[in-house]
């Protein structure tokens, strides 16, 4: 299998399947398709057009029944991996927990629009002043953050941890970019959520992503609404 991703420093959507694959030991080659622009005709758009009908990353390439298969949505990729590698237990084993985990991942997949817009993922940056200002100015972003905190607390209380549903799984991978945003913008977390965020950060699959993101040294101005240059 091959997983096509964008710049690790910025691509929160790419981060989800990558850290899931690395953390659970699924064999897969990773291919970076560098962002240069999202305009039609850009090098990125030309390269990814051959792989994805949406013109976006991530995309998983696999062989199924002797034929090439392309899967181009993060939730679809996660479900494909869960079906293909059931021994990895990417979803919880018990039916009720599995249904809850799917609800949590789907909420992250489609929700939290204000949080995403105000706090784009930028692993290399440190922007605590931006975080404090935007939380004060944007009630919708503050409400999204409170929903994240409440969701984490509820899941951890029900499962007993250390991750949302016990072992690291799809739900944790989907929230890993939120953990990165909390780091970059110093978003306020209570003790339980801060401890969970630290466990996610320290998870080998996530730690590997962070290391590779920091090694990119690839400043892209169009991905940087708050800075004119790297720190």
ABEGO torsion letter per residue (X at the ends): XBBBBBBAAABAAAAAAAAAAAAAGBBBBBBBBBBABABBGBAAAAAAAAABAAGBOBBBBBBBGGBBBBBABAAAAAAAAAAABAAAGABBABAAAAAAAAAAAAAAAABGAAAAAABBBBAABBBAAAAAAAAAABAAAAAAAAAAAAAAAAAAAAAGOABAAGBBBAAAAAAAAAAAAAAAAGBBBBAAAAAAAAAAAABAAAAAAAAAAAAAGBBBAAABAABABBX
